[in-house]
Amino acid sequence: VKPSAHVERMAAAVAWSASVPSPWAEPLPAPPASSPGPEYDSRTAEVLGALTACRWLSPPGALVGSPPVVGVRPGAAPPSQGCQGHDYLAQYSFAFLQTEEAKAVVTILLTPSASAERLSDSLAVALGRALERFAVTAYEALSWARPGRAVQLEGDRNHLVSEAGHALRFMVQSGFVVPHRDLVFCLEAFGASKGRVTQEQGWVCQCLRLVLQSALDAAQPEHVDQWRQMMRERAMSEPDLYATVDVRAWPHIVTLLGGDVNAINAEAFKCQLRIQLCLGGNRANLFTGLRQAADLVTELKHQQALGADEVRVLFNDRRFDRRERRDLLIAVLRSAPRCFAQAVIAGMDDTDVDISERDDEEMVLVRDLLSTLRLDIRSCPHAFYKMKSDWIAGRWGGVVNQEELTPEQVCDHIEDEPNHEELLRTAVNRCLKHNRKFEAARMLGRPQSKGTRVFEAQRNDKQLTYLMSLYGEIEHPEDRFGPVETDDLVLPLLDGTAPLLVCDADGPALQQLESDLLGSQQPRALGVWWFWRCLDPKMDFWPRAASLALVYGSTFCVVDFMALEDAGDDGATEAHGKDVVRRILEAPHLLKVVHGLDERALAVLQCAVVLQSELHTEMPRWPSVSPVLDLSIVAAYMHGTSPQAPACSKLPGLVFNFLRLELCLAEALGNFERRPMRKTQLHYMLTLAWCPLMILRTLCSFGIVAQSAAQMLMMRLGEQDTPVDWSRSVSRLHFAVERGYAENRFEYEGIKGEYGKNVWIDDSEEADAWRKSLPRPHESLDLPAMLQRAAPLFQLRPKNHHLALGALACLFDRPSAISDLEAMYAAFRRASEAPL
């Protein structure tokens, strides 16, 4: 591009002004006359080159950085050092290209001196400008969108970039170019894509990356390491570099640097991201730029460098509707660390949401983001309250609308909540709307409801006030350790011989639990189950177990995770308590007996065992559970059916069939996150851990299940090679030899027998007939081949196999099983004979 006369005169004036001395030193000399021809002194030529390289003085569409036509004063000596002579076209033979037009494009790289702005420019500067010229010229030559400027390259279209990479590789292999010396200014070449549309920018940057990667592949490894180190230092220490480079080119640059995203200067990158992509002139251009910025930040994993507030400001712009903002926020947060994404959405929940509006757009957006990104809704108090309100009485559902819970159970879930009055108002108003005054009165008659604004607001309704006074005078039964209903199964704890450990602090109970189970390698079989609250599985993806029930020998234990987390000693109690539970779950000498375990229940337990501070980190250390024996699988093996069959998946049915007692379920829908826990809740929790263990011990010790079969049914869960959908593989197991409609009569009729009687050790003919009528596995069933479909779930580690077999042998101890059965029936008789 030949400089215009205006630019020439400006260059001469700048050169003259630079030579003018200070006005306080000597009088001003007369200005020199302008040179009429193309000959200038060396100072004028240098200033002219700088002005020609300035992008602001170039016409639109001009190729900035092209060599200016500069004259040299007659008799002036050329610079002693520069890029003269760095032309390698004569030594190079083209490998792929045939046409002269295509070769001319690659010649730009082979003659870097032609791209230099000044004769004194080094090869590194000239080569950087040559790379920029090549990328722009190659795109224009290959683009068919500009008919007047397109070059018909025929078959060379697919080989142009390959030839350019081959040429730069030749320069490196021949020793003409050394990466850490001559490619130090190659990053500036990525400024060629600035201002271009996405398709053009992507092609230009990818072209430069492929050509430079060819040069690096041909260089010596130590030279490549030195070059990458220099580029990392430049990227970190030169903020001005980011103004030159297209901000969208940094993923390509990071690829050249070996994928090190930490080499980017966060502040400079954030500044240029705002300037280049987030300042669109109109709404459409602004949205396009923001979408490019979101994809760029996601690709570079630079969300935390922007900061949660910056992400909200940029991508939650109220000028766009909710769906557009949702797309932008999902694009920028989909690869962000979970804790950062939750911080962004928690800020929106705190500042943007209006909880008083029923159909608040911001609430809909927050809930949509939480659901799409599968984040913890408990980090957003307003969204969590909305979920609880909808669970009570939503627009299309709710436990009050569907009458799924009693009024007492509803109040049990809301009375300890910080927004108890609002939730109570929602439940009461819905009952009154459907003319269910008795239920509303039962809620308002509770002691916690008296004195609330909801209670006072109903005083004008005389009928409701009268019902509230009646229900308020009802005396509730005393809370005692046992079932709520009479004539149900009672744990052998009422006689005081079996200890009850409640591990809610770092005290004697936790120390005894650790000593009993981890103090030695003594094999044991223990019943395990845990309890949590999930109000909406479509929104609540991170529920955690509130407590864990453990039963071993004659010891009953409850580990209160919530109390350990709220100990208030900087997490020391939580860390110790959860470490004990983790080691128990992973101990190979402890066989964990459960019932109906699936992948969601396992995830709930794993989230509870992980420390709160580590739960939402990138790589939390999830606990494994091994060895495990599931009663539903053993029952399916006995019945010749699937673990999902009602005869196997329903624990109350198994308890009734094999222990001849009813299982009290009155506390099944209670709030296990409420503290202090009721004694009836403790009894129910321990019952769900004790019953599968007792049933399995009875079946094994009385010969219903062989030890060889039980050995093959043990599982290991939560390890790295455990399939993600392992519970689906288990549910697809079917232990029938031939499937049919009436394959198992016990699945429909149950096992008939006398209620509340220990028929396992009774000598009567009826008891003997009952034992003979029990279902047994089919003799021709090929159990190893059937379990092979769900491998490696049923394959224990060889090094721990002998310890697991020792724990399994505890299930076949008949005297111990008979003793515990007798203790259970004795406790049942004492509870039945006791006065109400």
Order of alpha helices (4+ residues) and beta strands (2+ residues): alpha-alpha-alpha-alpha-alpha-alpha-alpha-alpha-alpha-alpha-alpha-alpha-alpha-alpha-alpha-alpha-alpha-alpha-alpha-alpha-alpha-alpha-alpha-beta-alpha-beta-beta-beta-alpha-alpha-beta-alpha-beta-alpha-alpha-alpha-alpha-alpha-beta-alpha-alpha-alpha-alpha-alpha-alpha
